[in-house]
Amino acid sequence: MQKNEIYTVICEDITSQGYGVVHLDSMAVFVFGLLPKEKAKIRIVKVLSRYAFGKIEERYTSSCDRLEPACPAFGKCGGCAFLHLDYLASLKVKQNAVQTLFDRAHLPIQVEFPLSVQDPYAYRNKAQFPVQVRNGKVQMGFYRPHSHDVIDCPECKIQSDAINHVYQAIRQKLRPQEASSLRHVLIRSNQKNEIQIVWIGTENRFQTLTQDLCKADPQIVSVVFNKNVRKDNVILGESYEVLYGTDYLVQECMGLQMDVHFKSFYQVNPVMMEILYQTAMDLAKLQDFMHVVDLYSGTGTISCLVSQHVQSVIGVEIVEEAVQDAKRNALRNHLHNVEFVCEDAGSYAKKHAQKTDVLFVDPPRKGLCEEATDHIQDFDPDKIIYISCNPNTLVRDAKRFQEAGYDCQKVQPVDMFCQTAGLECVSLFVKR
């Protein structure tokens, strides 16, 4: 098999990233946008040692699950993976992908069908738009897959209407001399359609533009300049300046008011976030005598929610701004049985492990750090509730839990990232 060769194929399967799978010369070939049972002519575009990638040249048949993508940038930007696929069918793909990972790890668990939302569009409350100036014109949108080329997009179908509205205003007003110092524009919205804008770049040239935007749109309540002169792919820099309002946005979750700093993690789908956290608490079977530890506690959302049902909660988070948010959120919501510690989860587990009834962990995509995994058993929890945004590291850590004496009793996917390859899972581990 060589690059640019043409083949006629019938798609056999689909990956969790939206790639159709065919086999040629005993080698798997991944073709984005091709659905199972569809017949197509493909061109080989890249050949590696164990697999290859192809591109659809002509499609001869259509799956009954195929849809016309709602976005003209589909397949060009690196965002959505399933706009061409019926929503329920995409959920089945995600369920099967997680089940396959558990099966390969020889972990005997039946992965549940993902909990989902009625409308899988216009849900996101956070967007990070890369910016480039090309041939004297501002390009703003999303990166092309596996590149740093910006695909210029007028809107994004999975962002909230409030974010798209402000994004379009910025596209109209942003001049090349301003954009040349920009790397990204971060926009957040909340349930009241209030907006936070963060200019991320090397030099603050945005005082006038900020004034113009805020004057035209009273829903903008926070504008920040974040300085980033790094040479890597890290989006946010260390230093920042508030240009308008505050450095945080107030979010709502299950009756709580939560201050969320622009550097802090917060779930991007407010509807599914409440389903996610309610599922986690239901699995924990919380009772008023319990002592709970929440590792990777972020702005304290889980800790604050759980504290309403137990005796005490300790939240552990390494991002200082998030810890400050969490402390303020506990006070804002009159919660006095929860405390927050600014420390790495692994080092805290090593130094402060104590008998815990339920341990909540909600780590980043890389999963639990090895030190935290090693010392979790020092907490001696009866149950572990693991919230994961990466099924691969979830399965890896589930294997470690099993070796430490904790059996996985339930894996409940939650479609937090509709139309994309992303998936959240809530898992229950119980001590033998």
Long-range contacts (C-beta under 8 A, 24 or more apart in sequence): 1-25, 1-27, 1-29, 1-44, 1-47, 1-52, 2-44, 2-47, 3-44, 3-45, 3-46, 3-47, 4-43, 4-44, 4-45, 5-43, 5-44, 6-41, 6-42, 6-43, 6-44, 6-57, 7-41, 7-42, 7-44, 7-54, 8-39, 8-40, 8-41, 8-42, 8-60, 9-39, 9-40, 9-41, 9-42, 9-54, 10-37, 10-38, 10-39, 11-35, 11-36, 11-37, 11-38, 11-39, 11-40, 12-36, 14-85, 14-93, 15-93, 15-97, 16-81, 16-93, 16-94, 16-97, 16-391, 16-421, 16-423, 17-81, 17-421, 18-81, 18-82, 18-84, 18-85, 18-421, 22-54, 24-52, 27-51, 27-52, 28-52, 29-53, 29-54, 30-54, 31-55, 31-56, 32-56, 32-75, 33-75, 33-84, 34-59, 35-62, 35-63, 35-65, 35-66, 35-84, 35-85, 36-63, 37-61, 37-63, 38-62, 38-63, 38-66, 65-89, 70-121, 70-157, 71-156, 71-157, 73-141, 73-142, 73-151, 73-153, 76-144, 76-151, 77-141, 77-142, 77-143, 77-144, 77-145, 77-151, 77-153, 78-142, 78-143, 78-144, 78-145, 78-146, 79-142, 79-156, 79-158, 79-420, 80-157, 80-158, 80-419, 80-420, 81-419, 81-420, 81-421, 82-419, 82-420, 82-421, 83-157, 83-419, 87-116, 87-120, 87-418, 87-419, 88-116, 90-419, 91-116, 91-415, 94-413, 94-415, 94-423, 95-413, 97-391, 97-423, 98-391, 98-411, 98-413, 98-423, 98-425, 101-391, 101-392, 101-394, 101-395, 102-395, 102-398, 102-408, 102-411, 105-395, 105-396, 105-398, 105-399, 107-395, 107-398, 107-399, 107-402, 107-408, 109-408, 109-409, 109-410, 109-411, 111-411, 111-413, 112-410, 112-411, 112-412, 112-413, 113-413, 114-413, 114-414, 114-415, 114-423, 115-272, 115-275, 115-276, 115-279, 115-412, 115-413, 115-414, 115-415, 116-415, 116-418, 117-269, 117-271, 117-272, 117-415, 117-418, 120-158, 120-415, 120-418, 120-419, 121-157, 121-158, 121-418, 121-419, 122-157, 122-158, 122-159, 122-160, 122-161, 122-164, 123-158, 123-160, 123-268, 123-269, 123-270, 123-271, 123-272, 123-418, 124-156, 124-158, 124-159, 124-160, 124-163, 124-268, 124-269, 125-160, 125-163, 125-188, 125-189, 125-190, 125-251, 125-266, 125-268, 125-269, 125-270, 126-163, 126-186, 126-187, 126-188, 126-189, 126-266, 126-268, 127-156, 127-159, 127-163, 127-167, 127-186, 127-187, 127-188, 128-184, 128-185, 128-186, 128-235, 129-167, 129-184, 129-185, 129-186, 129-187, 130-183, 130-184, 131-174, 131-179, 131-182, 131-183, 131-184, 131-185, 132-179, 133-176, 133-179, 133-180, 136-176, 137-176, 138-171, 138-174, 138-175, 138-176, 138-179, 140-167, 140-170, 140-171, 140-174, 140-179, 140-185, 157-419, 158-418, 158-419, 158-420, 160-189, 160-193, 161-193, 162-189, 162-193, 162-194, 162-195, 162-219, 163-187, 163-188, 163-189, 163-195, 165-217, 166-195, 166-197, 166-213, 166-217, 166-219, 166-220, 169-213, 169-216, 169-217, 170-197, 170-209, 170-213, 173-209, 173-212, 173-213, 174-209, 177-205, 178-205, 178-206, 178-209, 181-205, 183-228, 183-235, 184-235, 186-226, 186-235, 186-236, 186-262, 188-249, 188-260, 188-262, 189-249, 190-249, 190-250, 190-251, 190-252, 190-270, 191-251, 191-252, 191-270, 193-219, 194-219, 194-220, 194-221, 194-249, 194-250, 195-219, 195-220, 195-221, 195-222, 196-220, 196-221, 196-222, 196-223, 196-224, 196-245, 196-248, 196-249, 196-262, 197-222, 197-223, 197-224, 198-223, 198-224, 198-225, 198-226, 198-240, 198-262, 199-223, 199-224, 199-225, 199-226, 199-243, 200-226, 200-228, 200-235, 200-236, 200-237, 201-225, 201-226, 201-227, 201-228, 202-227, 202-228, 202-229, 203-227, 204-241, 204-243, 206-243, 207-243, 210-243, 210-244, 211-244, 214-244, 220-244, 220-245, 221-245, 221-246, 221-249, 222-246, 222-247, 222-248, 222-249, 222-262, 224-262, 226-262, 236-262, 236-263, 248-325, 253-277, 253-301, 253-305, 254-278, 254-305, 256-301, 256-304, 256-305, 256-329, 256-333, 257-329, 257-332, 257-333, 258-299, 258-300, 258-301, 258-304, 258-325, 258-329, 258-332, 259-299, 259-325, 259-328, 259-329, 259-332, 260-299, 260-325, 261-299, 261-321, 261-322, 261-324, 261-325, 263-319, 263-321, 263-322, 264-298, 264-299, 264-319, 264-321, 264-322, 264-325, 265-298, 265-299, 265-319, 265-322, 265-364, 266-298, 266-299, 266-301, 267-301, 267-416, 268-416, 268-417, 269-416, 269-417, 269-418, 272-414, 272-415, 272-416, 272-418, 272-424, 273-301, 273-416, 275-414, 276-387, 276-414, 276-416, 276-424, 276-426, 277-301, 277-302, 277-305, 279-412, 279-414, 279-426, 280-360, 280-385, 280-387, 280-426, 281-305, 281-306, 281-309, 283-383, 283-385, 283-410, 283-412, 283-426, 283-428, 284-358, 284-360, 284-383, 284-385, 284-428, 285-383, 286-310, 286-358, 289-357, 290-357, 290-358, 291-354, 291-355, 291-356, 291-357, 292-356, 292-357, 292-358, 292-359, 292-360, 293-356, 293-358, 293-359, 293-360, 293-379, 293-381, 294-360, 294-361, 294-362, 295-345, 295-348, 295-349, 295-359, 295-360, 295-361, 295-362, 295-363, 295-368, 295-372, 296-345, 296-361, 296-362, 296-363, 296-364, 297-322, 297-326, 297-340, 297-362, 298-322, 298-326, 298-362, 299-325, 299-326, 299-329, 300-325, 300-326, 300-327, 300-329, 300-330, 300-338, 300-340, 301-329, 302-360, 302-362, 302-387, 303-330, 303-338, 303-340, 303-360, 304-329, 304-330, 304-333, 304-335, 304-338, 306-358, 306-360, 307-335, 307-337, 307-338, 308-335, 310-337, 310-357, 310-358, 311-337, 312-337, 312-338, 313-337, 313-338, 313-339, 314-338, 314-339, 314-340, 314-341, 315-339, 315-340, 315-341, 316-340, 316-341, 316-343, 316-345, 316-348, 317-341, 317-342, 317-343, 318-342, 318-343, 318-344, 318-345, 344-369, 345-369, 345-372, 346-370, 346-371, 346-372, 346-374, 346-375, 347-371, 349-374, 349-375, 349-376, 349-378, 349-379, 350-374, 350-375, 350-378, 353-378, 353-379, 353-380, 354-379, 355-379, 355-380, 356-380, 356-381, 357-381, 357-382, 357-383, 358-382, 358-383, 358-384, 358-385, 359-383, 359-384, 359-385, 360-384, 360-385, 360-387, 361-385, 361-386, 361-387, 362-386, 362-387, 362-388, 363-388, 363-393, 364-389, 365-389, 365-390, 365-393, 366-390, 366-393, 367-393, 367-394, 367-396, 367-397, 368-393, 368-397, 368-400, 373-397, 373-400, 373-401, 373-404, 376-401, 376-404, 377-404, 377-405, 380-431, 381-431, 382-430, 382-431, 383-428, 383-429, 383-430, 383-431, 384-428, 384-429, 384-430, 385-426, 385-427, 385-428, 385-429, 386-425, 386-426, 386-427, 386-429, 387-424, 387-425, 387-426, 387-427, 388-424, 388-425, 388-427, 389-416, 389-422, 389-423, 389-424, 391-423, 391-425, 394-425, 394-427, 398-427, 398-429, 401-429, 405-431, 405-432, 406-430, 406-431, 406-432, 407-432
